[in-house]
Amino acid sequence: MRNHAALAFDPKAFLSRIENGKSTQEYRSRQVVFSQGDAADAVFYVQSGKVKLTVVSTRGKEAVIGVLEQGSFFGEGCLAAQPLRMSTASAIQPSRIIRVARSTMVRLLHREPGFAELFGKESRPESVIPKVSQETLAGMVGTTRSRVSYFMNRFRKMGFIHDNGGLQVHSALLTVVLRD
C-alpha cells in the first residue's frame, strides 16, 4: 500500500520554484484581479486572502459564483482555449495572488503530471463556497439578511440549492440568474 499523503502534490511549493512567467501582487479589498470580457492569458493562485468570482448577465444582473480561499487556482479557463474571461475576479479582503502566464502553465502541465492532476479533476463540479452567515452574504451582495433568508428558502424549495452540511448550488441556478 502506498502512502498517499507522501505523494500529495504541493502546488504552493511547486509555484515557488517557477522562475519565469510568474509574478506576485498584493490586492486591496474590492480590487479587481481581472474583469469579465478581459483577455484570458494567465492562471492565478490565491497565496493569501480571499477572491470573489462574479458574472454579469446581458441585462446587468450580477451573481457571485464562487468565493476562493488561500490555496485555490482560478482563471484556468485560458488553459481550455477560452479567449476571454467569463467572470470577474476581485479580492474580498487584502490578498496576495500569484499570476502565471498561460504559456508557462501549459509547459508546467506537460512537465508535471501531479500538477496536471489538479486541473484534470475540474471536470466534476466542486463546491467553492466557504461557510458564511446570511448576514455576511447579505453584505457581499448588497442586501439585507432577511432578503437572503427569503431567497435561500425559495431556492431550496425550487431545488436550486441543497444544504447538507455545506451549501451546494445547482448549476441551473446560475443559468436562471444570467438569463434574468
N, C-alpha and C positions, 0 to 999 in steps of 0.2 A: 504494500500500500504506500502511495506517495503522500508526502506531507504537502497539502495544498497551500497552507499558509506560507511555506517557504518559497513556493512557486508563484505566489501572487505578484502581479506586476505593479510597480510603484511609479505612477505617472509623474509625481512631483520630483522624485529623484531623477527620472529619465529626462524630464524637461530641463532640469538644472544642468544637464550635460550638453545641451544644444548650444552651439557657439554662434552660428549664423542663421539668419532668417527668423530671429526671435527678438521681441522687445517686451519690456515690463513697464506698466504705467499705473500710477495711483489715480483713482477716480473719487470725486466727491459724491456725497449722497445726491441722487437725482441726475448725475451727469451721464449723458448718453455715450455708450460704447460704440454702437452703430445703430443706424435707423433703417426701418423697413424701406426697401427700394434701393438701398446703397449697393454698390458692387460687393459681391461675396468673394473676398480674396484672402481670407485668413480664418483660422480657428482660434478660439480663446479659451483660457483656463483660469478659473477663479482661484487665485492663490490665497486670498483672504477677503472677507466681506460677503456680500450677497448681491445677486444680479436678478432683475426682473425682466422677463420677456413679455412683450405686449404686441398685439396685432390690431390694426385699424381696418375696419370694413370700408367698402367703397362709399358708404353713407356716413362715414366719420365716427362710427361706434368703436370704442377701444375696449379690448378684452385682455386681461392678464392670462397668459397661457402657461406660465411657469415661474417659479422662484428658485434660483440655483444657489447653492451654498458652496462653501470652500471645498475644493476638490472636484468641481464639476467642469466639464467641457461644454462649450456652446459655439454656435456658428458653424457647425460641421456640415451644413448643407452644401457648402462650397466644395466639399470632397465628392459629392454626388453630382457634380457639374451644374449646380444651381447657380445661375449667373448673378442673381440679385437676392438680397436679404428678404426673407419672408416675414420677419418680425423686427421689432426694435428692442435692443438690449440696453438697460440702464442700471446703474448702481442704485441700490436702495439703502445703502449705508457706505461709509468710506471703504473702498475696496482696492485691492492690488490685483491686477489682471495681466496675465501673460498673453501676448499676441504672437501666434506662429503663422508665418506666411503659408499659403496653400501649397506652393511648390515644395517647401520644407516638410510639411506634414505628409504629403504624398510620398516623398522619399523615405521618411521615417516609417510610414505604414508598411512599405515594401520591405524595409530592412529589419523591422522588429515585429515578429508575429504576436508577441504578448501585447504590444501597443495596439496592433490592428484589431485584436480581440475586443478591446474596449469599445471600438466603434462598430464591430460586427454584430454585437448584440443589440444595436439600436433599432433593428427592425421590429422588435417587440416593444409596444408602448410601456413605459415605466413611469411611476409617479415621481414628479419633480416638485411637488408642493409640500413644503415643510409644515409642521403643525403651527397654526396661527389662530389666535382668538378671532371671534367675529368682529370685535372692536378694532383689532389690528387690520383685519381685512377691509373693514369699512373705511379706515383711514387711507389704505392703499388705493382704493378705487374712488374715493371722494364721496362717500355717502354715510348714512347713519347705520348703527349696529342693528336697529330694528328692520331696516330695509334688507340688510344682508341676511338676517334671520328669515324674513319673508321669502326671499328668493331661494335661499338654501332649501327651505321646506318645499317650495314649488318644484325646484329641480329634482329633489329626492322623490317626490310623488310621481313626476314625469319620467323617472328612470334615467335622468341625465347624470346623476351623481349617486354614489354609494358610500356609506360611512361604516366601514367595518374595521375599526381600529385606526384607520387612516383614510383620508378623503380620496376617492377615486373618481375621476371625471371622465365620462364617456366622450369620445371624440365627436360625437354628433352634436354636443353642446356647442363646441367651437364653430361648427358649420352653421348652426342656428344663429349664433351671435354675429358671425361675419355677414350673413345674408340680411340681417335686420337693418 
